[in-house]
Amino acid sequence: MTLEEIIVVSVRLLGSLPVLKYAFLGSVFAVLIDLSDLFIIGNLDLGGVRNYQEFDKVLDLVYMGTFLLVSLRWERKEKLISIFLFAYRLIGLILFEFTSERYLLLLFPNVFEFWVIGITFLKFRKKHKIIPDSSLIKVFLGSFILKLIQEWILHWNKFLDNYAMGDILSVLKDLL
């Protein structure tokens, strides 16, 4: 393992821990930390990261694991949906690991990630009140649509594959 990979692994592991204490804010933080490896890799030259897509997907299991632990404390419906979404994504990740076919990440989107953020937001806002079924449906549909768009951009269209993070920030800066 290169020094660069060790740094990325350390940052991603530590960035997942706040989820266990502060579910909503920690989950948002963990997702932002998930993106940090692009900055780290783009700004360090300490041996590189071999096969970034596979490396990233394995590291995703760290924050997803903390998300799952948090969701296991929820009400029955929320918990069962979380377990299903986690298992569904895990199947996709396993298939991806064996085939390296990125379209599988579109077929098995990480709806679990946005679902957990959505539910933790509702729980944070409503302070332990029961979440109505209508809100669960809205969170699920919103999570599904947003994640499909993200997965399509990243893994089907491969829009960001030809850019370094600095390039993307420059383009965004020029647009603003």
N, C-alpha and C positions, 0 to 999 in steps of 0.2 A: 504494500500500500504506500502510495506517495505521501509526502508531507502535506501536499495540497488536499488530498483526499481525507487525511486525518483531521485537518482543520475543518473541512466541510462537515464531516461526521460529528465532530465535537460540537460545532455550532448548532447543527440540526438536533442533536440529542438534548443539549441544554435548552434549546428553544422550545422543545416540546413539554418540558416539565411544568411551566406555569399553568397549563391546562388543568392539571390535577387540583390546583388550589383555587384558581379563578377561571371557571369554565368558559364564560363568554369572552372576556378580555384575553385570556390565555389562548383560546382557540384562534382568535384573530391574530394574535402575536405569532403563534406557531405557523400559520399560513404565510405571514410576512417573512418569517425566518426561512420557510421553505423556499422562498424566492431569493434569499440572500446568497445562496450558493452561486447564482449567476454573477453577482457582484464579486464574490470571492474569487471564483475561477477567472473572471475577466480582469482582475487586478493583481493576481499573484502569478508567479512563475516558479512553482516549487514542485515540479514533476507532473503537473497536469492531472486530469481526471480521465481515466480510460472508460470508454462507453458510458457517457453521461446519462443517457436515457435509462439504462438498466440500474446504474448507480443511484439515480434519483428515485426511481420507483421502489427500490429496496429501502431507501431512507424514508420514503413516505410512510412506510409501515410503522415507523417510530411514533410520529405524531398521530397517525391513525389509531395506534394502540392506546395512546392516552385519551383520544376522543372516545374510543370504545369503552374504556374504563369509566369515564364520566357518564356515558349514556346507560351503563348498566345500573345506575342509581335512579333512573327515571321511572315514570309510570309505565305500566305494561305495554300499551300501544306504542309509545315513543321508543321504548327499549327494543321491542320486537322489530320495528321498522329499522332501527339502527343496526341491529344484528344482521338483518337481511341485507341491507345496503353495504355493510362492511364485508360480508361473505361474498356478495356479488362482485364487488371490486377486487377482492382477494383472488377470486377465480380468474378474473381478467388479468391480474398481475402475474399469476402463475403461468397462464397461457402466453403472456407476453415474454416472460423469462425464457420459456422454452423455444419460442419462435422468433422473437425480436420484431414481430410485426406490429407496428404502431397503430394500425387500424383497430386492433383489439382494444386499445385504450379508449377508442371512441365507442365501441360496442359495449364496453364495460366501464362507463364513466364513473368517476369518483363523486357520485351524488352524496355519498356518506359525509364528505367533508362539509359541503354547504348545508346539508341537513342538520348536522351537529351545531354549526354556527347559528343557523336559524332558530333551532329549539333552545339553545343556550341563551340566545338573545331574548326570546319570549320569557324564559324562566327568570332571567336577570331583570327584565322589565316588570314582570307580574309578581315577582317574589313568591314563588312556590304555589301559585294557584294552578288548578287543573287547566290544561290547555284544551280548548274545544276542538272537536274533530274538524270543523271548518278551517281553523288555523293550521292544524296539522296538514290538511290537504294543500293549503296555500303554500306552506313552507316546502312541502314535497315537490309540488309543481314548479315553484320558483327555483328550487335547488336543481331540479332536473333540467329545466330550460337553460339556466345559466351555465351549468356544467357541460351540457352538450355543446353550447356555443364555445366555451373555453377549450374543450377537448378537440373540437373541429379545427379551431385556430391553431392549436399547438401540435396535434398529432395527425390530422388528416390533411389540412392545408399546409402544415409545417411552416407557417408564416414567419416564425421567429428563428428558424434554423440558420438563416443566412446572416444573422445579425449578432453582434456582441452586445452586452447590456449597455455599454457606453454609447453605441450607435443608436439604440432604441431611445435612450434618454435624450440624445441630441435631437432626434426626430420629434419627440414629444415636446421638447423645449421650443423648437422652431414652429410647431403647430400652435403653441400657446402664445 
